[in-house]
Amino acid sequence: MLLRAARSLTANPSDAEDLLQTALTKTYVAWERIEDHRALDGYVRRALLNTRTSQWRKRKVDEFACDELPEQEAPEGPDPAEQQSLRDAMWRAVLKLPDRQRAMVVLRYYEDLSEAQTAEVLGVSVGTVKSAVSRALGKLREDPELAPVR
């Protein structure tokens, strides 16, 4: 899950791996100062974000002015703007769900936790997670904003 978080902060998978390795190294160095080792995941995520912010601030700009703009090739695959529009519509639909269902959908599908892990995090039974996620998915299927996807 930490690698997924690092990938969401960078455009390049190998940069994400380097970022995660740097954040884990910083966590190792600060091990003695970390008071609550149960909150280690949050500490590493914060180290990821701080490290990426520092890298961004120190970046070298390799842009040069030129008389003619180079021709850009048409990207292959789906249109990124359409994909982003779909992600935005999906997130707006998820935000319409009741808090409990939203939490379960986010943990199951955005954080990729199993039903058992989701139940453990929320302190409910696996059956509760299954039924709440099922109802939430039914509401998402009925959302008119997501109709073009179907």
DARAKA-V163838 format. One record per helix or strand of 2 or more residues. SS is the DSSP state (@ for helix, = for strand). FROM is the first residue (numbers start at 1). TO is the last residue. Records with the same first field share a line. If there is no record, write none. Layout:
SS=FROM-TO + FROM-TO
This chain:
@=2-9 + 13-29 + 31-33 + 37-58 + 80-96 + 99-110 + 115-122 + 126-142 + 144-149
